């Protein structure tokens, strides 16, 4: 499944279920290759070092059920504005498990969003340095 407005809307719906409208908050949604959508929110904590990105829960669930993630989007609401946030470096690493063609939402510069393949977001990914032919590492290498 490709990143589309339905996936963005699923992330927004999760955000609205979890966070009151007058509070800032975020959520994420991922598509699995069979069309299912998983959503999650970040784990906030007094100790910021143990907080988790909004995508983490959905990505862990996809891995738990051995499903292929094909697209991911993270949304954040602040001062009534909804923003699509690109994946942080750590989430790029998490998404790398499913390969360079995973689509991610990024801001388009005009208040909206667009989809980019993970390889476009991170064109100098370090992982290919550990493969014999310089290709994106297979899932097995990521999990070894």
Residue pairs with C-beta under 8 A, 6 or more apart in sequence:
1 7
1 31
1 32
1 33
1 35
1 70
1 71
2 31
2 70
2 71
2 103
2 115
3 31
3 71
3 72
3 73
3 103
3 104
3 105
3 115
6 37
7 29
7 30
7 31
7 37
7 71
7 73
7 105
8 29
8 73
8 75
8 84
8 105
8 113
10 29
10 37
10 39
11 27
11 28
11 29
11 39
11 73
11 74
11 75
12 27
12 75
12 82
13 39
14 27
14 28
14 29
14 39
14 40
14 41
15 25
15 26
15 27
15 41
15 75
15 76
15 77
18 25
18 27
18 41
19 25
19 26
19 27
19 41
19 77
24 76
24 77
24 78
24 79
25 41
25 76
25 77
26 41
26 42
26 54
26 74
26 75
26 76
26 77
26 85
27 39
27 40
27 41
27 54
27 74
27 75
28 39
28 40
28 41
28 53
28 54
28 55
28 57
28 58
28 72
28 73
28 74
28 75
29 37
29 38
29 39
29 58
29 72
29 73
30 37
30 38
30 39
30 55
30 58
30 59
30 62
30 69
30 71
30 72
30 73
31 37
31 69
31 70
31 71
31 72
32 38
32 62
32 67
32 68
32 69
32 70
33 67
33 68
33 69
33 70
34 67
36 67
38 57
38 58
38 61
38 62
39 58
40 54
40 55
40 56
40 57
40 58
40 59
40 61
41 54
41 57
42 51
42 52
42 53
42 54
42 56
43 50
43 51
43 52
43 56
43 57
44 51
45 51
53 74
53 87
53 88
53 90
53 91
54 74
54 75
54 76
55 72
55 74
55 87
55 91
55 94
55 95
56 91
56 94
58 72
59 69
59 72
59 91
59 94
59 95
62 68
62 69
63 97
68 98
69 95
69 97
69 98
69 102
70 98
70 101
70 102
70 103
71 102
71 103
71 104
71 115
72 87
72 91
72 95
72 102
72 103
72 104
72 105
73 84
73 104
73 105
73 113
74 84
74 85
74 86
74 87
74 91
74 105
75 82
75 83
75 84
75 85
76 82
76 83
76 85
77 83
83 107
84 105
84 106
84 107
84 112
84 113
85 105
85 107
86 104
86 105
86 106
86 107
86 121
87 95
87 104
87 121
92 104
92 118
92 121
92 122
92 125
95 102
95 104
95 118
96 118
96 122
96 125
96 127
96 136
96 137
96 142
97 139
97 142
97 143
98 139
99 118
99 136
99 139
100 117
100 118
100 119
100 125
100 136
101 117
101 118
101 119
102 117
102 118
103 115
103 116
103 117
103 118
104 115
104 116
104 117
104 118
104 121
105 113
105 114
105 115
106 113
106 114
106 115
106 116
106 121
107 113
107 114
108 114
119 125
119 136
125 136
127 136
127 137
127 141
127 142
128 134
128 135
128 136
128 137
130 137
130 141
131 137
131 138
131 141
